[in-house]
Amino acid sequence: MKSATLGAMNDDCDEVNEFVVKRLSGSIHEYKSVDSVNEDDSAQYSIEYLNTLSPSGLPPHCLRLKVGCHKLLLRNLNADDGLCNGTRLICHTFARHVIDAQIVSCTCSVRHVFIPCIQLTSPDSGLPFTLRRRQFPILTAGP
């Protein structure tokens, strides 16, 4: 990596990353999360509201991906295979419940791995409920 762009706010970074993804050739693959809360709180919060939330440590409701885009893994999935929080990936193939990616950080480079769609929670988000989000545990990392 020869250069990096830093942003003071996550929204600024998201805007730059979206611009970079749009410039990649190929079609966009869009994945939307399935959001929920505890049964006791489910009547108080609409799904539309839950979809707008972006707590720290959770992927966005709508992931927009293209072949060749760089992503950052948000969870430890399999340390033996190099799938740890913070691992950089390049996306190659998209299926309904799995993404085929290549690890491009650490000594595991040139390894293809499969990233599953999993359920993630946000217990320390400052929200009055625990948000459950079923989504791929990745964020856009920039090129």
Buried (B, 14 or more C-beta within 10 A) or exposed (E): EEEEEEEEEEEEBBEBBEEBBEEBEEEEBEBEBBBBBEEEBEEEBEEEEBBEBBBEBBBBBEBBBBBBBBBBBBBEBEEEEBBBEEBBBBBEEBEEEBBBBBBBBEEBEEBEBBBEBBEBEBEEBEBEBBBBBBBBBBBBBBB
